[in-house]
Amino acid sequence: MNRLTVVLLLFLALGTGLGAGYWAGFAQERPTLPPSPPSRSLATVPDDFVMPGLAGEVREILLRPDLLDRTAALATLLGQLGPESLEELKEAYDSVFLDLDATELVLFGEWWASFDPQSAILWTSHHWNTRKSVPVHQGIMREWGRSDPQSALKATYSARNSAVRRRWIKSILRGWEESVHGGALSYVESLSHGEDRQWGLRVMARLMVIRDGPEATLAWAESLPDDDTAFKLNAFRRAAGAAAGVDPLVAAAFAERHLNGPYSKGIPRRVGMSWSDHDPEGAMRWLSTLPGNENRTDGVLETYRRWLRHDRAAARRWIDAVELEPWVDGALSIHAKSLGAEDPLEAVRVAGEITDPSLRQDTLGVVAREWVIRDEEAGRAWLDQSGLPEDFIVKILAISPGMRSSIQ
């Protein structure tokens, strides 16, 4: 055995001895890990985590693996408890926070809100798995709407943004309608003309359809006085849209009755969009029977836009197969715009089939501008031979930074 081999063997022996000593010492010094906290994935609760009294009873329910069993037991227990049990319930919930689902949190939030809604909604902002939980917030605000809707509405100004505030108001209105307190509709009517009142009317119309049925809701809209025409027009639109979601034929008949009246604008759109959620081809067939005017074009355009958003493949199959007639113009406009990113040449070809000159030019303008943003050389080359009016081409090429950033 040569000298190099002897050195290597000695080095390996030394390393093995030091390693064994290190790991033996590490094993002796390593602290014992605490038992795992209770979880639905564990068969039993470790002794260190056993809780006495009500808190233990609640936690045992929260750890049950079956959702229906867990929900039934928790709802029954909460129905028997009063405000004095709050701290024990919070202790139980905090001990199993990793296993909590929206169902248990909603039940707890609504129970808490039945006697102290302000503290309940404040709790959601501090608890990590309720901070952005829409169902929990909705449950608390709905319960608050049942007991004290005016105070609940004031609390919505503490919402972190307008979208959250609107969701809260929607839940409050639902609770308000379910309560013995009147005045939910009067509150919506009192709002100034604008998005809040339109949105509030939408919520109320849906609640009325659920509670009273589509015919009664449409009759309510027709019975409104004519002294506030903007409010009545919005009520017509919201009632028609809500009714179409339940009985599109009833909503369609309502729309047809008012096609020549002062409250017809936007009604085909509302009926068609709601109808398209469950029968888009039926909605388009109905729209095709309406008199040819801007109201119908708008209805076809927005109904096809919604269909395309929900089921792109089916909407495109339909438009590829439908016989192209003037009533299809609105759908062709949306279809052409949707093709712009993937095939701008096909998009301008489709836009060219639109029979209405104004809508055709507007659609070509949108497609061409986006084409220039994505591929300036090719887009400008097409514009040079498009035959579009020079002043219109100038408008197309007036691309703001905001337009460019929204496409690129």
N, C-alpha and C positions, 0 to 999 in steps of 0.2 A: 504493500500500500504506500503510495507516494505521499510526500508532505502535503500537497494541495488537498488530497482526498481527506487526510486526517483533519486538516483545518476546517473543511466544510462540515464534516460529521460533528466536530466539537461545537461549531456554531449552531447547527440544527438542534443539537441536544440542549444547549443553553437556551435557545429560543423557545423550545417546547416547555422547558421547566419554568421559565418566566411567565409564559402564557397560561400555563395551568395554575400557577400561583395567583396570577391576576384575576382570572375568572373565579377561582375559589374565594378570594377576598371579596370580589364584587358581589358574589352570591350571598356572602355573610353580611355585607353592609347594606344590600338593597332592601329598602323598606317594604313591608308587607302592604300590598295594594288594598284599599278599602273595598268592601263589597259593592257590586254594581247596584245602582238605584233600581227601583221597581220599573218594570216595563211589561207590555203585553207579550213580548217575546220570551219572557221568563215564566216558568211554571209556577213559581212561588215568589213571595215577597221576602227578601232577606230580613233576618231578625232585626238588624240595625235600623230598618226603615219601617217597622211596624208602627202604626199610629193608633192611638186610642180614640174612642168616642166617635162622634159624627164624622170628623175628618177621615178616620180610618174607613168608616162605612162608605163615604163618598169615593175615596180613592179605590176601594175594592170594586166599586161599580165602574169607575173610569178605566180600570185595567182589564175589564172583561173584553175578550177578543171579538165577540159577536156584536155587530153594530146595532141590530134591532133590539137585542136583549139589553145592551148598554143604554140605549136611548130610552126604552120603555121604563127601565128601572130608575134612571136619572130624572125623567120627567115626573114620574110618580112621587119620588122623594122631594123634589123641589116644590111640588104642589102642596106639600105638607109643612114646609119650612117658612119662617118669617125672617125679618131683618136681623134678628139677634143671632142668626146662624151664619152671617156673612163671613166673619173672620175664619171660622173653621172651614167653610167652603173654599175660601181663597187659599188656605193652607193646603188643602187637599189638591186643588188644581195646580198650585205651584210645585207640588212634589212630583207630578207626573207630566210636566209641561211638554216633554219631548213626544209623548204619545197622544196629545190632545188633537182632535180633529175639529172641523168647523161646527159639527153638530153639537158637541158638548159645550163649545164656547158660545154658540148662539143661545142654547138653553140657559146657560148661566147668565149671559148678558141680559136676556129678556127678563129673567127672574129678578136680577138686581135692579134693572130699570123700572120694575113695577113699584119700587118704593124709593129709589134714589137714582134716577136716570143720569143726572149730571155727573155723579161719581162714577157711574158705570162707563160712560163714554170717555171720561178722563182716564180710567183704568186701561182702556184699549190703547191709548197712546203710549203707555209705559210697558205694556206686555208685548214682547217681540213678535209672538205669533198672532196677535190681534191688531197690531198697529196698522196693517194694510189689508185686513180681512174685511172685504165688502159684506159678506153675510152677517158677521157679528155686528158691524156698525148698523146695518139695515134692521136687524132684530131689535137693537136697543132703541133706535130712533122710531121705529114702528110702535113699540110699547110706549115710548114717551108721547107719541102722537095720540095714543088712546087716552092717556091720563091728563095731559096738559099740553095741547098742541101749540098754544101761543108761546109758552116758555121754550118748547122744543124748537120752534122757528127762530127764536132769538139766538138759541145756541148754535144754529147753523153758521153764524158769522165767524165762529171759531174754527171752521173747517179749513184744512190746509190749502185748498184751492177750489175753484168754482165747480169743477167736475165732482169733487167729493160733496160739496155743499148741495148740488142738485140731487145727488143720490140720497142724501139725508132728507131733503125736502120730499122726495118721492115716497120714502118710507113713512115720513110723518103724515103725509096725505092719506096713505093707505090706512095707517092706524086711526087717523081722524075719522075717516069714513066708516070704520068698524066700531067706533065708539058711540057714546050717547051724546057727544058734543056735536052740534050742528055748526055749519059755517065754513066747511072746507071749500066748497065751490065759491062762496062769497069772497073768501080770501084770494082765490085765483083771479076772480073778476076785479078785485081791488088793485092788482098789480098793474104797473104802468105798461103801456103797449110796448112790446119788445120780446126778446127771447125768453125771459122768465115766464111771462104770461102764456106764451105759446107752449112752452114746455109744460107748464102747470096744467094747461088744458088737455094736453096729450095724456098726462097721467090720469086726470079725472075722467076723461072719455074712456080710457081702458078700464078703470074701476067700475064705471057705470055699465059698460058692456058685460063685465063679469057678473055684476050684481043684478042688473035689470034686463039684460039682453040687448041685442043690436037694434031691434025695432024701437024700443023705448028710448034708447040713447039718441037715435036719429030724430025721433019725435021731439025730444028735448031741444036739440039744436034748432029744429024748425020753429019751435015755440018762443025762442028768444026774441026780445024786442029789437026793432031796427034802429034804435037811437045810437047804438055803438056798432057801426057796420064792420069795423076792423075786428072787434071781438066776435061778432057773429060769423064772419067769414072764417076766422081761425077755428071756431067751434064746429062749423060745418066740416072743415078739413080733418080735424082731429077725430070727430065722431065717425066720419066716413072711413078713415083709415082703421080705426079700432074695430068698427063693425065688419069691415072686409076681412079682418083676421079670423073672424068667427063664422060669418055667413057672407061670402063675397057676392052672392046673387042679390041679397037684400041691399047691400051697399051699392051695387051696380044700379039697381032700380032707383035708389035714392039719388045717385049722381045723374041719371038720365032725366029725372023729374026736374032737376035744377040746372040743366045745361044752358038754358037760355035766360036764367035768372041772374040777379046781382051777386049771388054767392057761389058761382060756378068755378071761378078761377082756381086751379090747382086741385080740384076734386078728382078728376080722372087719374092724376098722378098718385094721390093718396090711396085710392081704391086699388089701382094697378100694382103699386109697390107692395101693399100688404097681401094682395091676392097672390103675387108671384112667390111669396115665401113657401107656399104649398102647391101651387099649380100655375107656374109661369106661362105655359103655353095657353092655358085657359084665360089668363089675364090679357095676353097679347091678342087673342081672338076677340075678346070683348072690346078692347081698345080699337081694333080695326073696324068695328061697327059704328063708332061715334062719328059725328060730323067732322069733316076735315077743317081744322083750324089750329091755332097755336096751342090751345088747351089740349087737344089730342096729341099734337107733336110732343109737347112737354111730357104728357103722360107716358107715351111710348118710350121716349128718351130715358126718363128716370126709372121706369119699370125695367127696361133692358139693362140699364146700368146696375141696378140692384141684382138682377138675375146673373149678370156677368160676374159680379163680385162674389156671389154665393156658389155658382156652379159654372165656371168659365167654359168647360168643355161642352156642356149641354147647350149653353147659350150660343156658342159659336156653331154648333151643329144645326141649331134652329135657323140662324140667320143665313147659313150657307144653303139651306133647303127652301126657305120661304120665297114665294113669288114676290119680286121687287115691285112694289106699288108705292104711290106717294105716302101712304100712311106709315110705311116702314122707315121713312127718312130719319126720324129721331134715333132709332136703333142703329141704322147705318152710321150715323155720326159717332155714336159711342163705340161701335165696332171698329171704325177706322182709327179712332184715337188710341184704342187698346192695342192696335197692331203696330203703332209707330215705332216702338222701341225694337221690335224683333224684325220687322220687314216694312220699312218706310215706303218702298215702291208699291207694295200691295196696299198699304194704308191710303196712299193718294189715289190709287185705282178705285178702292171702295168709296172714298169720299166723292169721287167724280160721279158715282151712281146716284147721289142724292139729287132728287128732283127740285127741291126748293133752292133757288139760286142763292139766297142769303145764307141759309144754313150750310149749303155746300161750300161757299167761300169761307165762312167762319171755320168750318172743320178743316179745310185745306190749310188755312192759316195756322191753326194749332199744330197740325201734323208737320208742316214745313218748318215752323219755328223750332220744334223739338228736334227735327232732323238736323237743322243748322247747328244747334247746340251740341248734338252728339257727333256729327261729322260735317264740319263747316264746308269743306270743299264739295262734297257730294250734294249737300243740301242747297248750296248756292247754285250749283250747276243745274239742279232741277228747277229752281226758281227762275233761272235765266230763260228757260224754254217753256215755262208753265203757261204763259199767256195771261197770268193774273195782272190786274191793273198795277201800274207802277207805284201809285200812292199806297196801295195795299201792301206791296212788297216792302216798301219803306217801313210800314208799321210792323211787319213780320220781323224785320231785321233790327228793330229797336228793342234789343234784348237787355233787360235790366239784370243786375247781379243776382237779385232774388230769383228771377226766372231761371237763370243759368244754374244756380245752386240747387234748385228744386228738381232739376233733370239729371244733372251730372252725379 
